[in-house]
């Protein structure tokens, strides 16, 4: 009986710990254009992250980042316009920076739970 009580307590604590843990936010880039793009992700505090050579019609893998304010800027091959978006990241969320196929190209941020 003592073993069963001990096992129940350990199981309960494990479930609580897993439910309370937070994951860092993640960002990826989806390029809806038919041209290659380089995306610079600049946080309000910290180091800039570059996701380069994103081929047209592709989506990158997620990259873990810190919580906070971010600015995404895309440099697109043979385009003079560099679309920009500012957004706030939070733990346990995934963010997709979408370069929209428009004239001129624009950018939006999609957010989803991890």
N, C-alpha and C positions, 0 to 999 in steps of 0.2 A: 504494500500500500504506500509506504514511504517513497519507494522508487517511482510509482505512478505519479504521486504529487510532485516530486522533484522534476520528473520529465515534463509534466504539464506546465510548471513554472518556467522551465528553460524554453519550451516551445512558445509560450506566451511572450516572453521577453524577446525572443528572436523575431517573432512577427511584428512586435511593436518597433523594434529597431529598424527592420527593413521598411516598414511603413513610414517612418519618420526621416529616413535618410533622403537627402536631396542630391540630384545630379546637376552638374554644371550645364548651362545652356549650350546649345550647338547651333552652328550656322552652316548652311551649304548654299551653293549658287546654281540656279537653273538659267541657262541661256536659251531663250526662245528665238533668237536671231539665227541667221544662216552664216554669221561671221564670228570669228574668234573674239573673246573678250577677256580682259584682265580686270579683276575686282580687288580694290583696296578696302579693307575693313579697318576703320580707325576708331578705337575706343576713346572715351573722354579722358580716361587715365590708363596708361599702360602702353604696351607695344602694338604697333600696327601689324595686321595679318594680311598677307597678299595671297589671293587664289588666282593664279595665272594660267593662261592658255586654256580657257574653258571653251571648248569647241561649240559651234552652233548646234542647237538641238540636243544638248547634253545637260546632265545634272551631276554635280560633284558629290563626293561623300561628305558627311557631316564632320565639322571641326569643332571641338569643345572650346568655349571661350568663357570669359568672366562675365558676371552680371554687370549691367550698367548701360549707359548711353553709347550707341555706336552710329557711325556714319559710313555708309557703303557708297563707293564711287566706282563706276565702270568705265574703263577705257576700251573702246570698241574699234577694231580694225577698220580703217578708211572712213571713220565717222568723226566729225568735229564736235559733236555733242557728247558730253560725259554725264549720263544720268546719275542722280544722287538720291539717296533716301536716308533718313535718320530714324532710328528706332531704339527701343529700350529692351534689353534682354533680361529674362528672369530664370531662375533655376527651374528644372524639370520641364523646359520648353525647347522645341526645335523651331528654328527660323530658316526660311528659304528666301534668299534674295533672288527675285525673278527679274531678269532683263526682258522687257516686253518688246515684242516685234511690232513697233509702231513707227510713225514718221513724225517727229524724230523719236528715236528709241527712248523708252522711259523705264522706270523701275518701281517695283512694289515688293512689300515684305509679307510673306505668308507665315502664320504662326500656328503651331499645333502642339499638343501635349506629347511628352515622350512616352 
